[in-house]
Each structure stands twice: as structure tokens, then as C-alpha cells.
Amino acid sequence: MENCIFVVMETENGAVKNVGFEMITPAKEIAAAKNLKTVAVLIGNDVDGAAKQAGNYGADAVITVDAPEYKTYASDEYAAVLTTLAEKYKPEAIFIGATPNGKDLAPRVAVKLNTGCAADVTAMKLNDEGRIAFTCPVYGGTILAENVVETIPQMATVRGGAFKKAEPSETSVEIICEDEITLKAEDIKTKIVDVVKEISEAVNLEDADVIVAGGRGMGSPENFALVKELADLLGGVVGATRAPIESGWISRAHQIGQSGKIVSPKLYIACGISGATQHVTGMVGSDYIIAINKDEDAPIFDIANVGIVGNVLQVIPAMIEEIKKMRA
């Protein structure tokens, strides 16, 4: 199956990580323009359900490598398998989610295939030469650079939340099982003996339907607590710009923007956020944006569906009170 784009879908406990479904969207757009197929690649154990899901989200075909030894991600094995698949099917591009595992896997495969790899991609398009131009944040997210991988396959790690996944629909999809891949002994240099999960703060900004985000304008950690109260009331998640994080008001796991996470919720409420490019890049894909700022000329109002000019420390308590009245 030559003339295709690989979308490598990472699974965890049998479930596909969201970025896998999201990557199908730009892959299909580019594939349509170049008359290619979008092929999801699943390496793991018991991935039949995930393979069907990939078809529901738009993949034209799915290649699975399903065996117990691939249940847990291992750099050597996964890199060897993906390289073998790429050499067989010769995809024009390979997209891998910019997860910790994806960032480990992509450069290893790129070296094996003697190609380049764009990192942490937030947008992509075809240039005049028919190559994919990848937009990547550089210098700590302060600048967006457009990179073109001149060699084939064009590889990229794609940041979660940068693209919207399609609405799923029940459909049948061609599933190609490549379970007979034999790895060479020299390909395996490490062996996973045990897996220990780190207990850390879990903030699922990428999948949230509602995000209430606070910026420098909240003024203090005590005031920032209003953001959490409003988010909890709406069943949402708390986000933040870089300023509150650097001030220690909230952990870095909540950061949204070029140097944080890219999100696209149904509702985004920006509280005391001016609208600097570094932050806006991370949330401009939101379906509906409400902005609260005392500066009527704040750039955030240029992208907001509803703008509220006022003191955020007065507006948020009023919103909380009214929501509670409506639910009483």
C-alpha cells in the first residue's frame, strides 16, 4: 500500500490517545490533495477495538502489529517495527503524537529511515512544491517557524490539541495485520523489567469541553482561586497563561499556549488574560470564547465571541452567583 500517510496511534490500556484521532484530520486533508491514503498504524496488544475506532475517525486503512510483547511501549521494539513497516509500505509522511513516548520514538525512526523530523508541530499545509510545511514553536514558544523536511518520508511529532478530531461515524475499514514481523537480535538493546507509574497531577486540558483560564490580571493566588471555583461550577478544567505559573499560583501542568498545551474546548473563558500571541496560539481553536478584561483594547477581545469589559474580580463572583441561582 504505497502512496499513503502513516498516522501512528499510541494506545494506553487499550485506549487510543486523543492526539492519534486528531492527527487523522490534517493527514486526510493532505492525503486528499496529493491523492494518497491515510493509514493508521497501531502497535500494541489487543488493538482490534482501537483499529475499528481509527476507521470511525476517518482512516482509510489500519495496519496493526498485535502481540503480547508490544503491550508496553519499548523504544527498541517499537522503532524497529515502525521502521520495518515504513520500509515495506513507503509512506510519504509519518505523523506521531508529541507525547513522551512519541518524542522518544520519532527521532529513532527518523535516523533509521535517514530522514528528518519536525518537532511539536502545531499546524501544517502543502507548499508550492507539494511538500508539507510544518509550523513549530521555537525559542521557548516565542516564535513560530515553518519547517520543511526535504527527505521522504516527511516525519513530524504533532502536539495534542493542535487539530480537531472528526466526528466519529460507524464505518468498516480495511485492517491489515502485520503480526509476523520478526525483529533482529541486534535491534533490541534494552529490556523493560518493570513499569512504575509516577503519581502526578492529572490535568486533561486537551479533552476538556469547558476551560476557565486565568492570567496575570487575576492579581494573586487568592484571587486565582476564583478561576477554579468557576471551572468547578461549570464542570470544566482550569487553565493558565505563563505568568500565574511562573508566580507559583498554579502548576505548569495547566499552562496553555505555545510553550504549554494547545486546546480546543467547546467553551473557553479567559479571565484577566490580555491575549498575547503565545497564549492565543494555544486556544484560538476553541468553539466559543468569552473574555473578561478591564482593558477594552486588550487583544483577547479580537478573537472573543463575547467580551466583558470590567474588573475580573467583580465579574467572576457575579457569574458564579448567577449560575448558582439558575441551578437552584
N, C-alpha and C positions, 0 to 999 in steps of 0.2 A: 504493500500500500504506500507507494511513493506519492509525492505531491501532497504533503499534509503538514499540519502544525501539531506538535505534541503539546498537550496540556497535562502536566504531571500533577496528579491529585493526591495529596497527602491524607492519610487516614490515621485516626487515633481511636482505639477501642471500637473499631468497625465503622466509625462515622467519618465522613469526608469533612475536612476543614473548609470553612466557608470560602476562603480565597481560591480554592480549586474551582468551585462553581462560578465565582466572579471572573476568573481568567478565561472562561469559555466565551464570555461576551466579546472582548476585543479580538480573541482568536477567530471567532466566526466572522466578524466584520472584515478582518484582513484576509481570511480564507476566501470569503465571497469575492473580494476584489481581485484576488490572484488565482481564482478557480482551484482552490485547494480544499482538502477535507480537514475538519477539526477532530483530532483523535485524542481522547482522554487516555492517560496511562496510569494504571493502578498497580502498585507493587505492595504486597501485604499478604494477609491470611484471612480467608473467608470474606472476600471482597465482592461477592456476587451482588449483594444489595447495593453497594456503593456504585458498582458498574451500571446498574439499571438507573440509579439516580443521575449519573453523568449523562445518560441518554435523555432523561427527562429535562435536564437543564440545557440541552442543545447540542451535545457532542454527536458527530456523525457516526462515530465508531468508538469502541473502547478496547484497549489492549490490556489484558490482565496477566500478571505474574503472581500466582497464588500458591503459597506453600508455607508450612509452619515456620520455616527458618526466616521468613520475612515478616513475622508478626511484629517484631520490634525493629525500629529503624537502626541500621548499622551502616556506617559510611562506606566501607569497602564493598559490601554486598550490593547495596542499592546503586552505587556508582557503576559497578561492573555490569549490573543488569540493565540499567538505563543506557549505558554506552553500547551494549550489545543490541538493544532494540533500535537505537539511533543508527547504528551501522547497517542494520537489516532494512529498516523502513525509510531511511534517508529523509527525515523531515526537514523542511526549510527553516523551521523555527522551533524552539523548545522553551516553553514558559513554565517556571517553577515558582511556587509561592515563597515570598520572602519571610518565611518562618525560620526559627533557629535551625531546624533540620534542612530546610530548603537552601538557606545560606551556606550550609556545610556541603550539601550535595552538588549544587550548581557549578561551583568552580572546579570541583574534582572531575565532573563530567566534561566541562569545557576543555580542560587540559587534555583529557583522553581523546577528545574529538578534534583537538588542535584548532579550537575556535575561541572567540571572545564571549564575554558575558556582561551585559548591562546589569547594574545592581539597583535594587529598591525602586523599580520603575513605578511611576505614578500616572503615566499617560503614554500612549503610543499611536503612531499613524504611519502611513506609507508616504515616503518621499517621492520626488520626481523620478528617481532611478528605480522605483519599485522595491526599495529596501525599507525595513521597518525602522523608523526613528523613535528611539525610546527617550522619554523625559525622566530624568533622575535628579533628585536633590543632592547638592554638593555643598561643601564648606558648612557643615552642620545644619543644612537645610535653608541657608540664607539665599542660595542661588539655585535656579533650576537649569540644568544643562540638557541639551539634546544630543544623544549619543547614537551612533550607527555602528553596529557590528558588521564589518565588511565581509566576514567569512560565513560559510554555511556549515551547520545551522546557526542562525542568529539566536543566541541564548539570552535569557533575562530572568531575573528574580523579580516578582511582581508584588508590590505592597498590598496587604489586605485592606479592603475598603476603598481602593482606588477606582474600582469599577463596580457597577451594579450587576448582580446576577439576574438572569432572566426569570420570569415567572415559570415555574415547572409545569409540565404537562405530560400526562401519561403517554408514552410512545415506546415503540420497540426500537432497539438499537443493535447493530452488529457487534458481537463480543468475540474478540479473538483471544484465545487462551494460549499463552506462551509459557506454559508451566515446565517445559522440558529444557529450559536454559541451564547449561552446565557451567559453573564457574571454575576457573583455573585456580589451583592452589596458590599461585603467586599473586592472585588478585586479592586474597584475604590476608591482611597483615595484623588485624586486631580481632578479638573475640569478646562479645559482651557477656559478662558473667552474671551480672545482676543489674536491675534497674531500680533506682531510688528516686521517688518523686519528691521534688522540693515543695515544701508548703509555703506558698506565697500568696499575695493578694491577687485575687482573680477579678479582673475588670474587663468585661466583654463589650468594649465600645463598638467594635465592628458590627456586631449583630443587634445592637440596641435599636428599638423603634423610636425611643424618646431619649434625647440627651439634653441635659441642662448644664451649660458650661459657664465657668466664671473666669474673669480676667483680673488684671491689676486694679480695675475700678472697684472691686469688692472691698479693698482697703485693708483688711486684716483677716487673720484666720477665724476670728469670732464671727465676722460678717460673712465669711465664705461658707459658714455652716448653713446660711440661708439657701445657698445653691443646692446643698444636699437635701434640705427639707423639701424644697420644691420638686426635686428629682424623685424623691421617695413618694411624694404625694401623687405624682403622675406615673409612677411605676417605671421610671426611667433610670438612667445612669449618669453619674457626674463626670463632666469633662473639664478641662482647664487649658489655659494658654501657658506659655513657658514661665511668665512672671510669677504666678502663685506657686508653681512648683519650685522655682529657684528660691522663693521666700520661705519654703518649707510648710506651706499651708496644706499641701496635699501631695501624695506620692507621684512619681514620674509615670506610673502606670496609667494615669488619667490624661496624659498630655495629648492634645490634638494639634496637628499641623505638620509641616514639612519634616520636622525632626521628631514628630510623635506618630500618632496614628491617623489614618485617613478614614473618615466616617461618612455614612450617607443614610442617616435615620429618616423616619417619616416626619419627625418634629425636632427642630434644634432651637433651643432658647439660649441666646448669647447674653450673658449678664455682665455688664461692665467691661465689655470687650471692644476695643477701638476698631479692630478689623485690619490688622497688619497682614500683609501678603502671606507671611509664613504661617499664620493661623488659618486664614481664609482658604488657602490651598487644601487644607485638611478637612474642610466641612462644607465647601461650596456645593457639593453634590447632594446636600440634604433636600428633601422634598419640600419642606416648609420651614422657613426661618423667621423667628421672632427675635428682634434685637432691642435691648434696653441699654440706653446710654444717655448721660446728661448733656453730651456734646452733639448738637443737632447736625454738625458737619462730619461726624465720625464716619469713616469709610465703610463700616459694617452696615450702615443703612443703605448703601448702594446695592447690596445683594439681598437685603431682608425683604420678606413678603409683608411683614408688619414691623414698623419701627415705633418704639415708645421712647420719647424724649423725656427724661426725668431722672431723679435720683434713684438708683437701683436699690438702695437700702429702704426706700419707701415703696417702690413699685412691687418688689418681690413679696413683702409681707401682705400687701393688698391683694396680690394674685392668690397667695396661699389662703387668705381669709375667704375670698370669693369662691375658690374651688371647694373649700370645706363646706360652705353654705349650700352650694349646688348638690353636694353629695349627702347632705344631712337628711 
